[in-house]
Structures are given as structure tokens and as C-alpha cells.
């Protein structure tokens, strides 16, 4: 059998995938290398073109190139697939959540009562002719244009044709690793650009890793694992003596978050616009209050409150690298204002930076907490001396 992946360039865990595939006797074929990335349906079209060059009865397995690692052998994968006694294409399945429901659509009615019931297009296995047939049907039902998402299209098709493919709901062949944390916290990390820094643990409430294999609730040991959404798998690569992640700015969670926001915006445009402008107005008024009100007020309580807000501002910059409102504001608006060092720039600072320059605005907002805190402390100290007299 052949193992296939799609990668236009070398990033993420592509090197780890290559080595782990070779160590487990897989014949890995990398498609798309050196091509310009156009969109997710590009994978469907190029995969179909390659599959047409193979024997129609050959068994092939497709894995995402940047976040997958092989743990078991090719013989084990083939046998586990054949144990299903089917010729349908078998996809990996992940746990569902309300955000995935909005992004990719509802899950198939057949899988509602299963814990792992969300189709994941990053891992699948099947016979060449059945995969070609499946993708042809999907593209006949829905236009496979470059702006479409392959997982969304497959989910929509699976709901139309409930017995046209299968999900590995017990994680027998595949497993999509995940954090055991609240999904809202996970997407908040995306907004704060912290997602890539948090490494998936070797053990949590869903799985544990030992002796080079993942064990799912003490029952199944999948052959291939995937850190869905380009998660950080460095703990696993360290344990397996594989290369660490090659990092870049793109992150699938960021992509899916923006896709989620776009869908919400299209469904509830008025509510979305109101929320966006409330955040922007609050952010701007808060900035004006912290940085300028200190020069006009002699009230001790207000001055102490400004010092406290400055301390919070500096702490969040140190922890998150940004004001927490800035990336959320930019993501909601669909903008990506950044300073020269890559730090996100607020909407409020963007237009003045066109006049004074980005570096000036960066240093202005960096030094203003020091300046306003110093002014506030001076006024409080002066007020104390005055009262003593």
C-alpha cells in the first residue's frame, strides 16, 4: 500500500512524518511539493490526478503532511482496515464541538451518539477507485473551487449520502490528538497568538502515550496520529527521537477561527457589527483614559486606578505580547495590522502610524505606561505632602 501526503513546502512535522513512515515500512509519496498553495480543494484535485496513475484496486492512505506521525506498521494499518470488512473510504473522527458545527456543518445522524463523530479529512484510507469515486461525487454535488474547504465539502456530502463513507469512531486506525481544555479557551489562545506555544501533553483525560504508542482509554492503539490544526507535537517527537516542529506564522486554528467568525458575521451581520464596534469603542476609550486622563485629574483614587491599569497593561504585554483586545479586534474586523517586530497593532494606532511611522507608535505605546505611572505617582506624592502641611 502507499501512504500519501500533500505538502507544498517543508514546514511543521513533515520531516517527522517522512522518518516515522520510513521506520514503519511505509512507501510515502509527497504530492504538491514546490507548488503555490491555492486552497484546500487543491489537495482533492491533485490527489485524484495522482490516484489515476495507480492500480484501481490498490489500497492507499492519505495523511496531512504538517501535523501527522506514524506509530505503527503498514501491515498493521492494512489489517485493521480490512477488519472493517468494507470497501468504503474510512476517515478519522474527532470530538465535535459547537464551533466545528458552525464552521463545517452538522455531524451525520448515524454518529450522533458516538464520542468521536466529527469527520476529519486529514486522515483517511481506501481503495484507489473508491476514493476517486467519492471525490468525483463530492465535486459533482458541490463545486470544488479554490475557496472551498475539503472537510466542509466532505461533511456536507456525508450528510447527504449517509452510507457513502465511514468514520473511524473508535480510533482504531487514526487518532486526532486534542487538548482536554475548554474549546473557548483554545480559540482564545488563537486570538492571543499563544496556540503554537502550548505543547500537546503525552497524557491527558483522552489518551496516554507509552512505549512509542498512543493508547485510547486503555482500549485501542491507532497506527497514525495527527495534531489537529497544526498543534504542537514536540513532546511526541522528543519521545520518538524525531525532528521538532518547523514553525511558521500559519496556523490552522487561526484559519478555522477566521472561518468561524466569517460565518457568524454572515448569519448575524447586525449583531456582529454592534459587538465589533462596542469592542473598538471600549478599547479606544480605555486607552484614552489610561494614557491621557492622568494629565487632567488630581483625584487620588483615579490616579491609583490608572496605575493599576498600567500594571495590568504591562503584565498582559509580557504574558501575551499584546493588549488582549488588539488581536481579537483585528480578527473580528478581518485586518492584520502589525508592527515591524510582528506584534499586532490596534486599529487606533494604525492610522496615526501612517503619519508618524510604525516605530514611533510602537515606542509611544511602550513608554506611555511608564510616563503616565510616573505622572500619577508624582501627583499622589505631591498631594500627600500638601495634606501634611
N, C-alpha and C positions, 0 to 999 in steps of 0.2 A: 504494500500500500504506500501511498505518497502522503506526506504532510505538506500542506501549502500555507503560505502566509503572503500578506501584501504589505510592502514597505517601500516608500519612495526614497527613503534615506535612512541612515543609521542613527537611531536615537532610542531612548527608553531602554528596554531589555532585549533588543534584537540580538545582540551578541550572546546573551544568556540563553535565548531560545535556540540559537544555532548550536551552541555547545551541548545544551541539555538534550536536544534532538539527536545529535550525533552519538552522545553517550548511551542513549537508549535505542539505538539502531533504527532511527527514522531516516527516510530519504526526504530531506526538506527542500522545497522549491520556493524561492522568493520571487514573487511577481511584482512588477511595477517599479523596480529599483531604478532610480535616475529620472523617473518621470515627474512632471509637475503635478502636485496634488490638486485635484479639481473638486472632488466631493466623494461622499461615501458610496454612491451608486457606481462610482468608478471601479470599486472592488468587484461588484457584481459583474459588470460588463467585461472587465479584463479576465476575471476568473472563468467566465463562460468561454471566452476565446481560447484560454489555455486548456480547459477541460475537453474541448472539441478535438484536441490533438491526442488525447489518451484513449485507451480502450474503454468502451462504454460501460463495461462491467467491472472496471477497476474500482476498488474502494479507496476513497480519499478523505482526508480530514483537513479542515481549514481552521487555522488559529490566528488570532490577532498578533501582529508582529512586535508590538512595542510593550506588551504587558502580559505575555504568556510564558510559562515554564513547563517543560516536560518532566514528569516524575517517574512514569512507568514506561514499559517497553512497547514497541509496535505490536508485538504478538498479543500482549495483554489488551491493548486497545481494540484490536480486531476481534478477539474472542468475546470481549464484553459487549461489543456492538452486535455480534451475531447471536448472543444470548437473548437479545430483544426479539429475535425471530421476526424481523420486519425488513422491508426494503425501502421504507420511508427515510427521509433525511432527519437525523436526530440532532437537535440543538441543545446547547447548555441552557440551564434555567437559573435565575437568581431570585432573591426575595423581592416581592413587589412593595411599592410604597406610593403614596398619593401623588408625589411629584412625577414619578415614572408614568403613572396613569395619565397625567395631563400631557406629558411630552410624547409618549409613544402610543397612547390609546389603551383601552381596557384589555384585560387578560382574557384568554379563551375560557368559555364556560366549563369546559372539561377539566380545567385545572384550578378552579376556584378554591377547592378545599385542600389544596396542597401547599405546603410551606414554601417551596421553591417553584414558582409558577409564572415568572416573567421571562419570556423568550429573550435570549441574549444571542445576537448574531455574531459574536466574536469567536465562538467555538461551535463547530458542527462537523458531522461525519455522514457520509452516504456514498452511494454508487454514482459514478460519473453521470450516467444518463438520467438518474433521478434528480440530481442537483440541477442539471441543465433544464430539465422539465419544470422543476419548481421555480427557478428564476425566470424562465420564459413566461410561466403563468402569472407570476407576480408583476412582471413588466407589462403584461397584456391587460391586467386589471388596473394597474396604476402606472403612470408614466415614470420611468426610471431616469429622471433628469438629474443633472448635477447638484441641484439644490435640495434633493430629497435625501432622507436618511434610510439606509438599508434596514436598520432594526425597526423603524416605524413602518416601512412598507411590508416587511415580513409579518409584523404583528397584525396589521390590518388584514393581510391575506389569510393569516391563521384564524382570524375571527370569521372570515367569510367561508373558509373551507376547513372546518374543524378537524378533519381527519386526513389532512394532506401532508402533515409533518408531525414529528414527535418532539417532546421535551424530555430531557434527562432530569426529571424532577427529583430523583433520589441521589443525584450527583455520583452516579456510578462511573461514568467516563470523565466528566468535566466538573470543575468547581470554580465558581466566581467568588473570589475572596471578598470579604467585606468587614468593615468596622462594626463593632457592636455598640454603636452610639446613635443618638437621635439623628434622624435624617436632616432635620432643620439645622442642627449644629454642623453637620457635614457640609451643607451648602453655604452656611455662614463662613466656614473656613475658606471656601472658594472665593467668596467676596473679599475676604481679608488676605488672599493670596498665601494661605498657610497650608493648603491641602497637600502640596507636594512634599512638605517638610515632615509630615506625620507618617511614620512607617507602620505598615500593617504588622501586627504582632504575630508571633509564632503560635500563639494560643489565645483564644477568646471564647465566648459563650457558644460559638457556632462550630468551631473546629479546633484541632491542635495538630502541630507538626512534630514528628519524631522519626528518627532513622530515615530521613530523606523522603518521607511520605506525609501527606495530609490525611488525617482521619476525621470523618464527618460524624460527629455524635457517636463515636465508638462503633460505627457500622460499616461505612463504605470508604474505600481509598481510591479516589479518582486518579486518572492517568495524567491529566493535564490540568493545570491551574491557571487562572487568569486574575490579575489585579484589576478588576473592572475600573474603567475610566482612568487608566494610566496611573493607578495608585502606586505608592512607593513600596516596592518589594525587596528592599535592600536587606532586611532581616533574613529573608529566604535565600537570596543569592549568597549572602555571607555563610549561611549554614551549609549551602551546597557547593561552596567554593566556585561560584560563578561571578562574572563581572558585575559591578554595581551599575545603577541606572545612569544613562547618559541624559542629563537634564536639558530641557529647553523650555521656552515660555508657554508652549501649547499644553493644554490640559483638557481632557475630555469632560471632566466635571464642569469646567468653566464653559465649555461648548454647550453641554446639556443644560446648564443653568441659564445661559442666554436663550437657549431654545425654549425653556420653560417660561421665562419672562416674556418672550415674544408671543407665546400662545396666550398667556394671561392678558397681555396687552390687547391682543386681537379680540378676545372674548369679552373683556370688560374695559373698553377704552376710556370711558369717563372716570370710573373708579381708579384705574391705573394712573391717569393723568393727575387726578387730585392728590393721590398718595405721593407721586413723584414731586409735585410742586410743594406739598407740605414739608417733605424732607428737605428740599432745596431751601425753602424759606427759613425753616428752623435752623439749618446748618449756617446760613448766612447771618441770621440774627444772633446766633450763638457766637460766631466768630467776631462780629462787630462788638458784642458785649464784652467778650474776653479781652480783646486787643485794644479797644478804644475807650470804653466806658470808665476805665481806671483814671483817665486824664480829666474827667469831669465830675467825679464823685469823691467826697471825703467821708462818706459813711463807712465806719469801721467794719460793719458786718458785710457790706457789699465788697469791700476791699479784700476781706478774708475769704469770701466766696470766690472771688476772681483768682486768688492764689491757689485755692483748692482746685478750680477748673484747670488752671495752668499745670498743676501737678498731674492731674488725670490726663491732660493732653500729652505731656511729655512721656508718661508711662505707656500710653497706648501707641505712641510713635515707636517707643523702644520695643514693645512686645509685638505689634502688628506691622510696623513700618509705615503706617498711615493713620490718619484720623479714620475711625471705623466707618464714618458716614461717607467718606470720599469714594471708595470703590463701590459701595452699594449704590450711591447716587449715579456714578458713571455707568454702572452695569444696567441700572433701570433705564437710563437715558440712551444707552447704546453707544456711548462715547468712550474713548480711551485716552484721556489727557494724561501725559506723563512728563516728569522732569527728566533731565539728561541722565540721571542715575537709574531711571526705570521706575522711580517712586510715582505712584498715581497722584495726579494733580486735580484739585477740586475745580468744579465749574466756576466758582467765584474767583479763583486765581488765574484761570485760563486767559480771560480777555485782558486783564492788566498785564499778563506776561507777554502779550503781543506787542505792548508798548515798551515795557521796561525790561523784557527778556525773562526767560525761564529761570536763569540762575539767580537773578535779583529776587524774584518772587519766592524761590526756594529758600534763600537765606533770610528773606524778610520773615517768612512764617517760622523759620527755625529759631531766629533770635527774639521774636516778639514775646514768647513766654518769659524769657529772661528779663527783657525790658519791662514788661508790664508787672511782673512779680516784684522787680526792684522798685518800681514806682509805688506799688501798693505797700510794700514794706516800709518805704521812706515815709509815706503819708501816715501809716499806722504809728510808726515811731514818733513822728512829729506830733501826732495827736496825743500820744501818751505823755510826751514831755509837756505839752500845753496844759493837759489836765492836772499834772503835778504842780504846776505853778498856781 
